[in-house]
Amino acid sequence: MSESKVEAFLTQEEEQEIVRAIREAEKNTSGEIRVHIEHHTDSDHYERAQEVFHELEMDKTRDANGVLIYIAVLDRTFVIYGDKGINEVVPKTFWNDTKEVIQAHFKKGEFKQGIVAGILKAGEELKVHFPFKSDDTNELSNEVSKS
């Protein structure tokens, strides 16, 4: 595994912009959003995203409303994986619409912009179905995870 490829994918400053986007998106929702970046996987990308989702304990949120944006840099692939609470309520087009927002930026080499746009898009939808309540707490870290 090449940590340098993962590190080179985003600068420290870009990572902090992503963290700020997560905070912004989560401000109005009880939903939880995480970003995970790794160099490469030999696994099926969807299955790997599901694995990471569980490793990051995203399946333990109170309302089953976690969203993971998983990126395999070398494979030039990403997966948006949402918990069952989200899948039960969002429109059928939601995941594709979010994917297209990210993909449009990625195709232009705008990786940070694509991730931020995807986070904000997911946050808007989460806000509708999982509005922020006074007893909500930030259940998961906002930091970008890497392996």
N, CA, C and O atoms as a DFTB+ gen file, in Angstrom:
588 C
 N C O
     1  1       0.846      -1.177       0.000
     2  2       0.000       0.000       0.000
     3  2       0.891       1.239       0.000
     4  3       1.833       1.334       0.787
     5  1       0.597       2.158      -0.860
     6  2       1.439       3.344      -0.977
     7  2       0.795       4.536      -0.283
     8  3      -0.113       5.164      -0.827
     9  1       1.262       4.839       0.902
    10  2       0.726       5.951       1.672
    11  2       0.965       7.270       0.944
    12  3       0.158       8.195       1.049
    13  1       2.088       7.360       0.195
    14  2       2.393       8.614      -0.481
    15  2       1.346       8.947      -1.537
    16  3       1.028      10.122      -1.722
    17  1       0.806       7.964      -2.229
    18  2      -0.250       8.206      -3.223
    19  2      -1.493       8.759      -2.541
    20  3      -2.135       9.681      -3.045
    21  1      -1.822       8.188      -1.396
    22  2      -2.987       8.650      -0.649
    23  2      -2.726      10.068      -0.141
    24  3      -3.594      10.936      -0.241
    25  1      -1.529      10.303       0.404
    26  2      -1.180      11.624       0.920
    27  2      -1.163      12.667      -0.198
    28  3      -1.544      13.817       0.019
    29  1      -0.724      12.269      -1.385
    30  2      -0.619      13.213      -2.498
    31  2      -1.973      13.528      -3.124
    32  3      -2.102      14.504      -3.863
    33  1      -2.980      12.712      -2.836
    34  2      -4.302      12.901      -3.429
    35  2      -4.911      14.240      -3.015
    36  3      -5.535      14.923      -3.826
    37  1      -4.726      14.605      -1.762
    38  2      -5.231      15.871      -1.236
    39  2      -4.147      16.525      -0.386
    40  3      -3.403      15.841       0.317
    41  1      -4.065      17.846      -0.454
    42  2      -3.143      18.560       0.430
    43  2      -3.781      18.643       1.821
    44  3      -4.972      18.377       1.984
    45  1      -2.978      19.014       2.812
    46  2      -3.502      19.215       4.171
    47  2      -4.621      20.242       4.152
    48  3      -5.655      20.072       4.798
    49  1      -4.393      21.315       3.395
    50  2      -5.384      22.394       3.312
    51  2      -6.692      21.872       2.692
    52  3      -7.780      22.201       3.164
    53  1      -6.576      21.061       1.637
    54  2      -7.768      20.501       1.005
    55  2      -8.518      19.572       1.963
    56  3      -9.749      19.558       2.001
    57  1      -7.759      18.804       2.727
    58  2      -8.385      17.928       3.729
    59  2      -9.171      18.748       4.737
    60  3     -10.282      18.379       5.117
    61  1      -8.593      19.861       5.170
    62  2      -9.287      20.715       6.134
    63  2     -10.549      21.324       5.526
    64  3     -11.542      21.518       6.227
    65  1     -10.518      21.628       4.226
    66  2     -11.719      22.128       3.547
    67  2     -12.807      21.055       3.535
    68  3     -13.992      21.363       3.659
    69  1     -12.403      19.807       3.386
    70  2     -13.352      18.695       3.409
    71  2     -13.954      18.558       4.805
    72  3     -15.161      18.365       4.948
    73  1     -13.117      18.658       5.826
    74  2     -13.602      18.589       7.214
    75  2     -14.600      19.726       7.467
    76  3     -15.634      19.520       8.103
    77  1     -14.286      20.919       6.969
    78  2     -15.208      22.056       7.139
    79  2     -16.535      21.784       6.421
    80  3     -17.600      22.130       6.931
    81  1     -16.468      21.167       5.245
    82  2     -17.690      20.837       4.493
    83  2     -18.532      19.822       5.274
    84  3     -19.759      19.920       5.305
    85  1     -17.871      18.856       5.898
    86  2     -18.598      17.867       6.706
    87  2     -19.283      18.568       7.875
    88  3     -20.455      18.317       8.157
    89  1     -18.547      19.449       8.551
    90  2     -19.144      20.190       9.674
    91  2     -20.346      21.004       9.204
    92  3     -21.383      21.039       9.865
    93  1     -20.193      21.652       8.061
    94  2     -21.278      22.469       7.493
    95  2     -22.492      21.601       7.170
    96  3     -23.624      21.951       7.506
    97  1     -22.247      20.470       6.515
    98  2     -23.337      19.573       6.123
    99  2     -24.040      18.991       7.346
   100  3     -25.256      18.804       7.332
   101  1     -23.282      18.705       8.398
   102  2     -23.847      18.072       9.590
   103  2     -24.502      19.066      10.549
   104  3     -25.166      18.672      11.507
   105  1     -24.307      20.354      10.282
   106  2     -24.844      21.395      11.163
   107  2     -26.372      21.317      11.267
   108  3     -26.940      21.618      12.317
   109  1     -27.027      20.918      10.189
   110  2     -28.486      20.925      10.133
   111  2     -29.110      19.538      10.106
   112  3     -30.294      19.396       9.800
   113  1     -28.326      18.520      10.423
   114  2     -28.840      17.159      10.343
   115  2     -28.242      16.293      11.449
   116  3     -27.158      16.574      11.962
   117  1     -28.959      15.250      11.798
   118  2     -28.398      14.265      12.728
   119  2     -27.563      13.237      11.966
   120  3     -26.902      12.395      12.573
   121  1     -27.597      13.310      10.629
   122  2     -26.818      12.395       9.790
   123  2     -25.325      12.579       9.998
   124  3     -24.869      13.640      10.425
   125  1     -24.572      11.533       9.693
   126  2     -23.122      11.546       9.866
   127  2     -22.449      11.226       8.531
   128  3     -22.825      10.264       7.861
   129  1     -21.464      12.022       8.147
   130  2     -20.769      11.841       6.872
   131  2     -19.289      11.627       7.153
   132  3     -18.693      12.345       7.957
   133  1     -18.699      10.642       6.493
   134  2     -17.254      10.387       6.602
   135  2     -16.680      10.238       5.198
   136  3     -17.384       9.866       4.259
   137  1     -15.397      10.533       5.074
   138  2     -14.655      10.320       3.831
   139  2     -13.485       9.409       4.164
   140  3     -12.755       9.647       5.126
   141  1     -13.310       8.351       3.352
   142  2     -12.179       7.435       3.538
   143  2     -11.440       7.319       2.211
   144  3     -12.048       7.095       1.164
   145  1     -10.121       7.476       2.272
   146  2      -9.288       7.406       1.071
   147  2      -8.242       6.327       1.261
   148  3      -7.565       6.277       2.288
   149  1      -8.113       5.462       0.264
   150  2      -7.012       4.501       0.280
   151  2      -6.432       4.387      -1.116
   152  3      -7.053       4.791      -2.099
   153  1      -5.233       3.833      -1.187
   154  2      -4.493       3.753      -2.440
   155  2      -5.173       2.798      -3.424
   156  3      -5.453       3.168      -4.564
   157  1      -5.435       1.568      -2.976
   158  2      -5.934       0.520      -3.864
   159  2      -6.557      -0.588      -3.032
   160  3      -6.197      -0.792      -1.873
   161  1      -7.485      -1.291      -3.632
   162  2      -8.008      -2.487      -2.990
   163  2      -8.148      -3.595      -4.031
   164  3      -8.480      -3.340      -5.189
   165  1      -7.891      -4.815      -3.602
   166  2      -8.113      -5.969      -4.475
   167  2      -9.562      -6.444      -4.378
   168  3     -10.009      -7.267      -5.177
   169  1     -10.281      -5.924      -3.401
   170  2     -11.682      -6.307      -3.191
   171  2     -12.589      -5.585      -4.180
   172  3     -12.182      -4.622      -4.829
   173  1     -13.816      -6.063      -4.280
   174  2     -14.865      -5.332      -4.984
   175  2     -15.016      -3.989      -4.265
   176  3     -15.041      -3.964      -3.034
   177  1     -15.116      -2.884      -4.987
   178  2     -15.123      -1.561      -4.372
   179  2     -16.323      -1.350      -3.458
   180  3     -16.189      -0.756      -2.388
   181  1     -17.475      -1.822      -3.863
   182  2     -18.668      -1.679      -3.025
   183  2     -18.498      -2.477      -1.725
   184  3     -18.823      -1.995      -0.640
   185  1     -17.987      -3.695      -1.855
   186  2     -17.767      -4.531      -0.667
   187  2     -16.724      -3.907       0.250
   188  3     -16.859      -3.960       1.473
   189  1     -15.679      -3.314      -0.337
   190  2     -14.641      -2.660       0.467
   191  2     -15.222      -1.444       1.197
   192  3     -14.912      -1.207       2.365
   193  1     -16.062      -0.680       0.501
   194  2     -16.697       0.479       1.139
   195  2     -17.546       0.021       2.322
   196  3     -17.549       0.657       3.376
   197  1     -18.255      -1.071       2.143
   198  2     -19.090      -1.626       3.213
   199  2     -18.212      -2.051       4.410
   200  3     -18.565      -1.822       5.566
   201  1     -17.084      -2.661       4.106
   202  2     -16.123      -3.085       5.131
   203  2     -15.607      -1.875       5.925
   204  3     -15.591      -1.888       7.156
   205  1     -15.187      -0.831       5.197
   206  2     -14.672       0.387       5.831
   207  2     -15.769       1.036       6.679
   208  3     -15.507       1.516       7.782
   209  1     -16.980       1.047       6.163
   210  2     -18.140       1.596       6.879
   211  2     -18.238       0.961       8.274
   212  3     -18.445       1.653       9.270
   213  1     -18.085      -0.359       8.322
   214  2     -18.151      -1.081       9.592
   215  2     -16.893      -0.855      10.438
   216  3     -16.985      -0.716      11.657
   217  1     -15.715      -0.819       9.794
   218  2     -14.464      -0.567      10.520
   219  2     -14.494       0.784      11.231
   220  3     -13.982       0.926      12.342
   221  1     -15.101       1.774      10.573
   222  2     -15.191       3.121      11.145
   223  2     -16.372       3.247      12.117
   224  3     -16.655       4.326      12.637
   225  1     -17.049       2.123      12.346
   226  2     -18.202       2.049      13.244
   227  2     -19.324       3.000      12.843
   228  3     -20.044       3.527      13.691
   229  1     -19.458       3.209      11.542
   230  2     -20.519       4.067      11.038
   231  2     -21.880       3.401      11.143
   232  3     -22.912       4.063      11.039
   233  1     -21.880       2.099      11.347
   234  2     -23.126       1.344      11.490
   235  2     -23.691       1.445      12.904
   236  3     -24.697       0.812      13.222
   237  1     -23.043       2.239      13.747
   238  2     -23.490       2.344      15.137
   239  2     -24.188       3.673      15.439
   240  3     -24.413       3.986      16.608
   241  1     -24.532       4.455      14.426
   242  2     -25.219       5.718      14.684
   243  2     -26.647       5.440      15.152
   244  3     -27.258       4.440      14.774
   245  1     -27.149       6.319      15.958
   246  2     -28.468       6.162      16.575
   247  2     -29.583       5.940      15.542
   248  3     -30.444       5.079      15.725
   249  1     -29.559       6.718      14.462
   250  2     -30.639       6.640      13.475
   251  2     -30.248       5.892      12.204
   252  3     -30.940       6.001      11.191
   253  1     -29.154       5.137      12.239
   254  2     -28.659       4.410      11.063
   255  2     -28.598       5.348       9.852
   256  3     -29.093       5.036       8.769
   257  1     -27.965       6.522      10.081
   258  2     -27.952       7.547       9.042
   259  2     -26.540       8.051       8.712
   260  3     -26.313       9.250       8.548
   261  1     -25.608       7.113       8.620
   262  2     -24.241       7.440       8.228
   263  2     -24.065       7.313       6.722
   264  3     -24.660       6.446       6.083
   265  1     -23.235       8.194       6.165
   266  2     -22.886       8.152       4.735
   267  2     -21.368       8.142       4.625
   268  3     -20.691       8.996       5.197
   269  1     -20.839       7.175       3.891
   270  2     -19.403       7.086       3.661
   271  2     -19.114       7.374       2.194
   272  3     -19.723       6.785       1.301
   273  1     -18.175       8.289       1.958
   274  2     -17.644       8.485       0.609
   275  2     -16.287       7.802       0.614
   276  3     -15.335       8.285       1.228
   277  1     -16.209       6.668      -0.079
   278  2     -15.009       5.832      -0.123
   279  2     -14.308       6.071      -1.461
   280  3     -14.942       6.040      -2.515
   281  1     -12.993       6.311      -1.409
   282  2     -12.222       6.579      -2.632
   283  2     -10.994       5.679      -2.672
   284  3     -10.217       5.628      -1.718
   285  1     -10.826       4.965      -3.793
   286  2      -9.619       4.181      -4.051
   287  2      -8.845       4.932      -5.135
   288  3      -9.220       4.897      -6.307
   289  1      -7.778       5.603      -4.746
   290  2      -7.058       6.532      -5.621
   291  2      -6.506       5.849      -6.885
   292  3      -6.819       6.272      -7.998
   293  1      -5.700       4.815      -6.723
   294  2      -5.090       4.144      -7.870
   295  2      -6.148       3.541      -8.792
   296  3      -5.988       3.527     -10.012
   297  1      -7.223       3.045      -8.196
   298  2      -8.283       2.408      -8.971
   299  2      -9.188       3.425      -9.671
   300  3     -10.021       3.063     -10.501
   301  1      -9.010       4.701      -9.322
   302  2      -9.822       5.775      -9.890
   303  2     -11.321       5.473      -9.719
   304  3     -12.117       5.614     -10.647
   305  1     -11.663       5.057      -8.511
   306  2     -13.032       4.645      -8.220
   307  2     -13.471       5.217      -6.878
   308  3     -12.666       5.382      -5.962
   309  1     -14.755       5.512      -6.784
   310  2     -15.314       5.896      -5.494
   311  2     -16.693       5.274      -5.339
   312  3     -17.365       4.948      -6.318
   313  1     -17.092       5.122      -4.093
   314  2     -18.394       4.544      -3.754
   315  2     -19.016       5.427      -2.683
   316  3     -18.332       5.871      -1.760
   317  1     -20.302       5.678      -2.807
   318  2     -21.042       6.362      -1.747
   319  2     -21.881       5.286      -1.081
   320  3     -22.743       4.676      -1.713
   321  1     -21.623       5.060       0.188
   322  2     -22.308       3.986       0.901
   323  2     -23.112       4.589       2.057
   324  3     -22.565       5.285       2.912
   325  1     -24.398       4.314       2.067
   326  2     -25.261       4.844       3.115
   327  2     -25.882       3.743       3.951
   328  3     -26.139       2.642       3.464
   329  1     -26.118       4.052       5.205
   330  2     -26.717       3.094       6.127
   331  2     -28.195       2.874       5.803
   332  3     -28.801       3.641       5.055
   333  1     -28.756       1.824       6.374
   334  2     -30.130       1.413       6.049
   335  2     -31.173       2.476       6.378
   336  3     -32.177       2.583       5.675
   337  1     -30.960       3.256       7.422
   338  2     -31.918       4.305       7.772
   339  2     -32.073       5.327       6.663
   340  3     -33.161       5.863       6.455
   341  1     -30.999       5.596       5.957
   342  2     -31.033       6.549       4.849
   343  2     -31.704       5.923       3.641
   344  3     -32.577       6.529       3.019
   345  1     -31.295       4.716       3.316
   346  2     -31.840       4.052       2.122
   347  2     -33.351       3.891       2.183
   348  3     -34.018       3.836       1.150
   349  1     -33.886       3.816       3.394
   350  2     -35.334       3.648       3.545
   351  2     -36.108       4.918       3.227
   352  3     -37.301       4.840       2.935
   353  1     -35.470       6.088       3.272
   354  2     -36.226       7.337       3.128
   355  2     -35.831       8.248       1.965
   356  3     -36.651       9.050       1.518
   357  1     -34.615       8.148       1.471
   358  2     -34.215       9.073       0.400
   359  2     -34.810       8.638      -0.936
   360  3     -35.110       7.460      -1.128
   361  1     -34.982       9.593      -1.866
   362  2     -35.491       9.232      -3.194
   363  2     -34.549       8.245      -3.880
   364  3     -33.343       8.256      -3.631
   365  1     -35.090       7.411      -4.725
   366  2     -34.295       6.382      -5.428
   367  2     -33.127       6.999      -6.201
   368  3     -32.083       6.366      -6.361
   369  1     -33.304       8.230      -6.677
   370  2     -32.267       8.885      -7.491
   371  2     -31.152       9.512      -6.651
   372  3     -30.144       9.959      -7.198
   373  1     -31.326       9.548      -5.339
   374  2     -30.402      10.287      -4.481
   375  2     -28.949       9.885      -4.656
   376  3     -28.094      10.746      -4.864
   377  1     -28.648       8.587      -4.577
   378  2     -27.253       8.153      -4.642
   379  2     -26.648       8.452      -6.000
   380  3     -25.489       8.857      -6.091
   381  1     -27.427       8.254      -7.060
   382  2     -26.915       8.551      -8.398
   383  2     -26.673      10.043      -8.583
   384  3     -25.658      10.445      -9.151
   385  1     -27.607      10.864      -8.102
   386  2     -27.448      12.318      -8.215
   387  2     -26.183      12.776      -7.490
   388  3     -25.434      13.606      -8.004
   389  1     -25.953      12.235      -6.305
   390  2     -24.760      12.602      -5.528
   391  2     -23.504      12.115      -6.242
   392  3     -22.504      12.830      -6.312
   393  1     -23.563      10.900      -6.769
   394  2     -22.425      10.328      -7.503
   395  2     -22.074      11.198      -8.714
   396  3     -20.900      11.455      -8.981
   397  1     -23.101      11.647      -9.442
   398  2     -22.863      12.468     -10.637
   399  2     -22.210      13.802     -10.295
   400  3     -21.358      14.287     -11.040
   401  1     -22.602      14.393      -9.180
   402  2     -21.995      15.657      -8.728
   403  2     -20.497      15.452      -8.501
   404  3     -19.677      16.252      -8.952
   405  1     -20.151      14.379      -7.800
   406  2     -18.745      14.084      -7.510
   407  2     -17.994      13.771      -8.804
   408  3     -16.911      14.299      -9.055
   409  1     -18.587      12.908      -9.611
   410  2     -17.938      12.444     -10.851
   411  2     -17.624      13.595     -11.804
   412  3     -16.567      13.608     -12.435
   413  1     -18.533      14.558     -11.911
   414  2     -18.317      15.696     -12.816
   415  2     -17.030      16.430     -12.446
   416  3     -16.273      16.835     -13.329
   417  1     -16.778      16.601     -11.163
   418  2     -15.548      17.265     -10.713
   419  2     -14.333      16.353     -10.891
   420  3     -13.283      16.802     -11.351
   421  1     -14.472      15.083     -10.530
   422  2     -13.343      14.149     -10.632
   423  2     -12.844      14.055     -12.068
   424  3     -11.638      13.972     -12.299
   425  1     -13.754      14.067     -13.029
   426  2     -13.357      13.963     -14.445
   427  2     -12.469      15.131     -14.866
   428  3     -11.675      15.006     -15.798
   429  1     -12.602      16.271     -14.176
   430  2     -11.789      17.450     -14.473
   431  2     -10.554      17.521     -13.569
   432  3      -9.805      18.497     -13.604
   433  1     -10.350      16.470     -12.758
   434  2      -9.210      16.463     -11.851
   435  2      -9.422      17.307     -10.612
   436  3      -8.472      17.590      -9.882
   437  1     -10.659      17.714     -10.365
   438  2     -10.998      18.555      -9.211
   439  2     -11.467      17.656      -8.064
   440  3     -12.659      17.582      -7.765
   441  1     -10.520      16.981      -7.436
   442  2     -10.880      15.967      -6.441
   443  2     -11.470      16.569      -5.173
   444  3     -12.516      16.125      -4.700
   445  1     -10.808      17.570      -4.626
   446  2     -11.322      18.201      -3.405
   447  2     -12.699      18.795      -3.660
   448  3     -13.608      18.626      -2.847
   449  1     -12.860      19.496      -4.794
   450  2     -14.143      20.118      -5.108
   451  2     -15.245      19.072      -5.255
   452  3     -16.381      19.293      -4.835
   453  1     -14.906      17.943      -5.848
   454  2     -15.882      16.868      -6.028
   455  2     -16.336      16.288      -4.696
   456  3     -17.522      16.042      -4.481
   457  1     -15.371      16.075      -3.806
   458  2     -15.704      15.520      -2.487
   459  2     -16.559      16.512      -1.704
   460  3     -17.560      16.132      -1.097
   461  1     -16.163      17.781      -1.718
   462  2     -16.927      18.814      -1.004
   463  2     -18.343      18.908      -1.570
   464  3     -19.310      18.971      -0.810
   465  1     -18.472      18.918      -2.893
   466  2     -19.803      19.005      -3.523
   467  2     -20.667      17.800      -3.150
   468  3     -21.864      17.947      -2.902
   469  1     -20.062      16.609      -3.109
   470  2     -20.798      15.403      -2.726
   471  2     -21.245      15.457      -1.272
   472  3     -22.363      15.058      -0.944
   473  1     -20.375      15.947      -0.408
   474  2     -20.709      16.074       1.019
   475  2     -21.886      17.027       1.198
   476  3     -22.843      16.720       1.908
   477  1     -21.807      18.188       0.547
   478  2     -22.868      19.184       0.697
   479  2     -24.188      18.685       0.108
   480  3     -25.255      18.950       0.662
   481  1     -24.118      17.965      -1.013
   482  2     -25.322      17.388      -1.629
   483  2     -25.944      16.368      -0.677
   484  3     -27.152      16.394      -0.443
   485  1     -25.133      15.479      -0.134
   486  2     -25.636      14.480       0.817
   487  2     -26.214      15.171       2.051
   488  3     -27.249      14.754       2.571
   489  1     -25.552      16.217       2.516
   490  2     -26.020      16.960       3.690
   491  2     -27.387      17.574       3.483
   492  3     -28.217      17.578       4.392
   493  1     -27.626      18.096       2.281
   494  2     -28.937      18.691       1.976
   495  2     -30.045      17.651       2.087
   496  3     -31.103      17.921       2.655
   497  1     -29.804      16.483       1.553
   498  2     -30.808      15.417       1.594
   499  2     -30.985      14.903       3.022
   500  3     -32.110      14.659       3.458
   501  1     -29.890      14.740       3.743
   502  2     -29.979      14.280       5.134
   503  2     -30.773      15.268       5.984
   504  3     -31.532      14.875       6.870
   505  1     -30.586      16.562       5.699
   506  2     -31.289      17.603       6.447
   507  2     -32.808      17.435       6.316
   508  3     -33.549      17.648       7.276
   509  1     -33.256      17.054       5.129
   510  2     -34.686      16.869       4.882
   511  2     -35.235      15.696       5.694
   512  3     -36.289      15.800       6.321
   513  1     -34.511      14.586       5.673
   514  2     -35.009      13.350       6.283
   515  2     -34.557      13.139       7.730
   516  3     -35.207      12.426       8.494
   517  1     -33.437      13.767       8.096
   518  2     -32.896      13.624       9.455
   519  2     -32.518      15.004       9.989
   520  3     -31.336      15.298      10.173
   521  1     -33.520      15.852      10.239
   522  2     -33.196      17.208      10.710
   523  2     -32.483      17.180      12.053
   524  3     -32.650      16.250      12.842
   525  1     -31.697      18.202      12.298
   526  2     -30.965      18.327      13.555
   527  2     -31.963      18.476      14.698
   528  3     -32.937      19.221      14.588
   529  1     -31.715      17.768      15.788
   530  2     -32.546      17.883      16.990
   531  2     -31.666      18.386      18.124
   532  3     -30.445      18.226      18.088
   533  1     -32.272      18.981      19.108
   534  2     -31.495      19.588      20.201
   535  2     -30.624      18.579      20.953
   536  3     -29.609      18.955      21.540
   537  1     -31.011      17.303      20.941
   538  2     -30.211      16.313      21.672
   539  2     -29.188      15.593      20.794
   540  3     -28.575      14.617      21.226
   541  1     -29.002      16.073      19.562
   542  2     -28.035      15.438      18.663
   543  2     -26.606      15.717      19.103
   544  3     -26.280      16.799      19.591
   545  1     -25.770      14.711      18.915
   546  2     -24.341      14.881      19.160
   547  2     -23.614      14.416      17.908
   548  3     -24.144      13.619      17.134
   549  1     -22.414      14.909      17.714
   550  2     -21.594      14.453      16.598
   551  2     -21.081      13.066      16.986
   552  3     -20.170      12.941      17.805
   553  1     -21.667      12.033      16.396
   554  2     -21.354      10.674      16.806
   555  2     -20.059      10.130      16.214
   556  3     -19.470       9.200      16.763
   557  1     -19.611      10.702      15.099
   558  2     -18.419      10.199      14.412
   559  2     -17.445      11.327      14.110
   560  3     -17.846      12.483      13.969
   561  1     -16.176      10.990      14.013
   562  2     -15.155      11.966      13.659
   563  2     -15.430      12.554      12.281
   564  3     -15.967      11.877      11.404
   565  1     -15.060      13.817      12.099
   566  2     -15.196      14.470      10.796
   567  2     -13.902      14.370       9.977
   568  3     -13.870      14.747       8.805
   569  1     -12.842      13.862      10.604
   570  2     -11.555      13.784       9.926
   571  2     -11.617      12.793       8.762
   572  3     -12.374      11.823       8.801
   573  1     -10.818      13.045       7.736
   574  2     -10.684      12.134       6.608
   575  2      -9.872      10.938       7.104
   576  3      -8.785      11.110       7.656
   577  1     -10.398       9.727       6.908
   578  2      -9.634       8.538       7.315
   579  2      -8.900       7.998       6.103
   580  3      -9.333       8.181       4.965
   581  1      -7.781       7.328       6.360
   582  2      -6.944       6.809       5.271
   583  2      -6.401       5.454       5.632
   584  3      -6.197       5.134       6.803
   585  1      -6.169       4.656       4.597
   586  2      -5.449       3.394       4.817
   587  2      -4.649       3.065       3.584
   588  3      -3.964       2.043       3.547
